[in-house]
Amino acid sequence: MNRFTTLLCFCAIIVLSITSCQKDSSPPVIQNFQVNGTILTEVSSFSSTHALGELVMFEMDATDDSGLDKFIIIDETDGARVLESQDISGSSAVLKYDFDISADNYVVGDSVILSFTVEDDFGNFDLSSYKILVDQ
């Protein structure tokens, strides 16, 4: 009986090790990237001029077969400053972020680079960036 218990425990450990070591190799996907309601399809269009004081509204869809975990927005203009970090879940999400080009923080002629990162439960990620050229 003692050998049977030992064998059963050993088998249970092997099964748990195999199932817990599964790794998702596919990253999440950001698609339908929108700025102020316009879907951007060309990589070259991920940059535009916006007026000082304007509220720039971003929206995008994120999907992942293993489950989404985080949505992070970073201002990469002077280093990397996290503007917002949201916990997300499920296999798909509609993500929104409003960016205020405030005269308290920016002047005409500034360039602002925002990065939108979606991470899944396994640490895989997808990233989209958008460059704002501040105008009058």
C-alpha contacts under 8 A as a table, 3 or more apart, distances in Angstrom:
res1	aa1	res2	aa2	distance
1	M	4	F	5.07
1	M	5	T	6.32
2	N	5	T	5.18
2	N	6	T	6.24
3	R	6	T	5.04
3	R	7	L	6.04
4	F	7	L	5.08
4	F	8	L	6.03
5	T	8	L	5.04
5	T	9	C	6.14
6	T	9	C	5.19
6	T	10	F	6.13
7	L	10	F	5.04
7	L	11	C	6.16
8	L	11	C	5.16
8	L	12	A	6.20
9	C	12	A	5.04
9	C	13	I	6.22
10	F	13	I	5.18
10	F	14	I	6.35
11	C	14	I	5.12
11	C	15	V	6.23
12	A	15	V	5.16
12	A	16	L	6.14
13	I	16	L	5.16
13	I	17	S	6.06
14	I	17	S	5.08
14	I	18	I	6.18
15	V	18	I	5.25
15	V	19	T	6.24
16	L	19	T	5.31
16	L	20	S	5.91
17	S	20	S	5.30
17	S	21	C	6.05
18	I	21	C	5.47
18	I	22	Q	6.93
19	T	22	Q	5.84
23	K	122	F	6.97
24	D	27	P	7.81
24	D	66	S	6.92
24	D	122	F	6.30
24	D	124	N	7.90
25	S	124	N	7.37
26	S	124	N	7.09
27	P	64	D	6.93
27	P	119	E	7.74
27	P	120	D	7.04
27	P	124	N	4.78
27	P	125	F	5.25
27	P	126	D	6.35
28	P	62	A	6.75
28	P	63	T	5.55
28	P	64	D	4.44
28	P	65	D	7.67
28	P	68	L	7.36
28	P	118	V	6.81
28	P	119	E	6.67
28	P	120	D	6.20
28	P	124	N	6.84
28	P	125	F	5.76
28	P	126	D	5.78
29	V	62	A	5.48
29	V	63	T	5.35
29	V	64	D	6.49
29	V	118	V	7.83
29	V	125	F	7.94
29	V	126	D	5.89
30	I	33	F	7.19
30	I	60	M	6.60
30	I	61	D	5.70
30	I	62	A	4.60
30	I	63	T	6.85
30	I	118	V	7.37
30	I	126	D	6.46
30	I	127	L	7.31
30	I	128	S	7.38
31	Q	60	M	6.04
31	Q	61	D	5.27
31	Q	62	A	6.36
32	N	39	I	5.82
32	N	40	L	7.13
32	N	41	T	7.78
32	N	59	E	7.83
32	N	60	M	5.32
32	N	61	D	5.88
33	F	39	I	5.53
33	F	40	L	5.75
33	F	41	T	7.73
33	F	58	F	7.41
33	F	59	E	6.02
33	F	60	M	4.45
33	F	61	D	7.06
34	Q	37	G	5.52
34	Q	38	T	5.04
34	Q	39	I	4.19
34	Q	40	L	5.84
34	Q	57	M	7.95
34	Q	58	F	5.58
34	Q	59	E	5.04
34	Q	60	M	5.99
35	V	38	T	5.32
35	V	39	I	6.62
35	V	40	L	7.35
35	V	56	V	6.85
35	V	57	M	5.67
35	V	58	F	4.78
35	V	59	E	6.66
36	N	56	V	6.16
36	N	57	M	4.90
36	N	58	F	6.36
37	G	57	M	7.57
37	G	58	F	7.80
37	G	59	E	7.72
40	L	43	V	7.73
40	L	45	S	6.33
40	L	46	F	6.85
41	T	45	S	7.29
42	E	45	S	5.30
42	E	46	F	7.25
43	V	46	F	5.59
44	S	47	S	6.88
45	S	48	S	7.10
46	F	129	S	6.89
46	F	130	Y	4.90
46	F	131	K	6.44
47	S	130	Y	5.46
47	S	131	K	4.43
47	S	132	I	5.90
47	S	133	L	7.57
48	S	131	K	6.51
48	S	132	I	5.47
48	S	133	L	6.04
49	T	132	I	5.79
49	T	133	L	4.50
49	T	134	V	5.93
49	T	135	D	6.30
50	H	54	E	6.73
50	H	56	V	7.83
50	H	132	I	6.41
50	H	133	L	6.08
50	H	134	V	5.32
50	H	135	D	5.78
50	H	136	Q	7.92
51	A	54	E	5.38
51	A	101	I	7.53
51	A	134	V	5.67
51	A	135	D	4.67
51	A	136	Q	4.99
52	L	101	I	5.52
52	L	102	S	6.47
52	L	103	A	6.35
52	L	106	Y	7.40
52	L	107	V	6.98
52	L	108	V	6.54
52	L	134	V	5.85
52	L	135	D	5.88
52	L	136	Q	5.62
53	G	100	D	6.69
53	G	101	I	4.99
53	G	102	S	4.96
53	G	103	A	6.12
54	E	100	D	6.09
54	E	101	I	5.49
54	E	102	S	7.44
55	L	98	D	6.48
55	L	99	F	5.63
55	L	100	D	4.50
55	L	101	I	6.27
56	V	98	D	5.68
56	V	99	F	5.05
56	V	100	D	6.29
56	V	101	I	7.57
57	M	96	K	7.39
57	M	97	Y	6.08
57	M	98	D	4.44
57	M	99	F	6.34
58	F	96	K	5.57
58	F	97	Y	5.14
58	F	98	D	6.00
58	F	99	F	7.80
59	E	94	V	7.04
59	E	95	L	5.53
59	E	96	K	4.40
59	E	97	Y	6.52
60	M	94	V	5.84
60	M	95	L	5.31
60	M	96	K	6.66
61	D	92	S	7.23
61	D	93	A	5.82
61	D	94	V	4.62
61	D	95	L	6.09
62	A	92	S	5.49
62	A	93	A	5.33
62	A	94	V	6.47
62	A	95	L	7.28
62	A	118	V	7.19
63	T	67	G	7.94
63	T	68	L	7.21
63	T	91	S	5.50
63	T	92	S	4.26
63	T	93	A	6.62
64	D	67	G	5.49
64	D	68	L	6.09
64	D	91	S	5.06
64	D	92	S	6.44
64	D	120	D	6.89
65	D	91	S	5.64
66	S	91	S	6.64
66	S	120	D	7.09
66	S	121	D	6.85
67	G	89	S	6.23
67	G	90	G	5.12
67	G	91	S	4.62
67	G	92	S	7.73
67	G	120	D	5.71
67	G	121	D	5.77
68	L	88	I	5.97
68	L	89	S	4.89
68	L	90	G	5.68
68	L	91	S	5.81
68	L	92	S	7.09
68	L	118	V	7.47
68	L	119	E	6.20
68	L	120	D	4.21
68	L	121	D	5.86
69	D	87	D	5.84
69	D	88	I	4.97
69	D	89	S	5.44
69	D	118	V	7.58
69	D	119	E	5.60
69	D	120	D	4.80
69	D	121	D	5.26
70	K	85	S	6.93
70	K	86	Q	5.66
70	K	87	D	4.69
70	K	88	I	5.32
70	K	89	S	7.86
70	K	117	T	7.91
70	K	118	V	5.74
70	K	119	E	5.10
70	K	120	D	6.83
71	F	85	S	5.73
71	F	86	Q	5.07
71	F	87	D	6.46
71	F	88	I	6.75
71	F	95	L	7.83
71	F	116	F	7.19
71	F	117	T	5.73
71	F	118	V	4.69
71	F	119	E	6.56
72	I	82	V	7.25
72	I	83	L	7.80
72	I	84	E	5.85
72	I	85	S	4.41
72	I	86	Q	6.38
72	I	115	S	7.96
72	I	116	F	5.88
72	I	117	T	5.11
72	I	118	V	6.53
73	I	82	V	6.02
73	I	83	L	5.55
73	I	84	E	5.27
73	I	85	S	6.41
73	I	114	L	6.82
73	I	115	S	5.66
73	I	116	F	4.77
73	I	117	T	6.44
74	I	80	A	6.16
74	I	81	R	5.48
74	I	82	V	4.40
74	I	83	L	5.45
74	I	84	E	7.21
74	I	114	L	5.63
74	I	115	S	5.12
74	I	116	F	6.68
75	D	78	D	7.61
75	D	79	G	7.72
75	D	80	A	5.79
75	D	81	R	5.16
75	D	82	V	6.32
75	D	83	L	6.51
75	D	112	V	7.10
75	D	113	I	5.88
75	D	114	L	4.73
75	D	115	S	6.54
76	E	79	G	5.29
76	E	80	A	4.59
76	E	81	R	6.47
76	E	112	V	7.35
76	E	113	I	5.32
76	E	114	L	5.99
76	E	115	S	7.02
77	T	80	A	7.18
77	T	111	S	7.21
77	T	112	V	5.34
77	T	113	I	5.34
77	T	114	L	7.68
78	D	81	R	7.81
82	V	85	S	7.26
88	I	93	A	7.63
89	S	92	S	7.72
89	S	93	A	7.72
90	G	93	A	7.22
101	I	105	N	7.38
101	I	106	Y	6.56
101	I	134	V	7.75
102	S	105	N	5.51
102	S	106	Y	6.05
103	A	106	Y	5.16
103	A	107	V	6.16
106	Y	110	D	6.45
106	Y	134	V	7.70
107	V	110	D	5.82
107	V	134	V	6.96
108	V	134	V	5.15
108	V	135	D	4.96
108	V	136	Q	6.12
109	G	133	L	6.70
109	G	134	V	5.35
109	G	135	D	6.11
110	D	133	L	6.10
110	D	134	V	5.26
111	S	131	K	6.80
111	S	132	I	5.59
111	S	133	L	4.66
111	S	134	V	6.14
112	V	131	K	5.62
112	V	132	I	4.97
112	V	133	L	6.54
112	V	134	V	7.74
113	I	129	S	6.87
113	I	130	Y	5.77
113	I	131	K	4.43
113	I	132	I	6.29
114	L	129	S	5.54
114	L	130	Y	5.30
114	L	131	K	6.35
114	L	132	I	7.97
115	S	127	L	6.69
115	S	128	S	5.79
115	S	129	S	4.27
115	S	130	Y	6.50
116	F	127	L	5.57
116	F	128	S	5.25
116	F	129	S	6.06
117	T	125	F	6.64
117	T	126	D	5.74
117	T	127	L	4.45
117	T	128	S	6.64
118	V	125	F	5.44
118	V	126	D	5.46
118	V	127	L	6.53
119	E	122	F	7.90
119	E	123	G	5.82
119	E	124	N	5.63
119	E	125	F	4.28
119	E	126	D	6.73
120	D	123	G	5.46
120	D	124	N	5.52
120	D	125	F	6.30
121	D	124	N	7.54
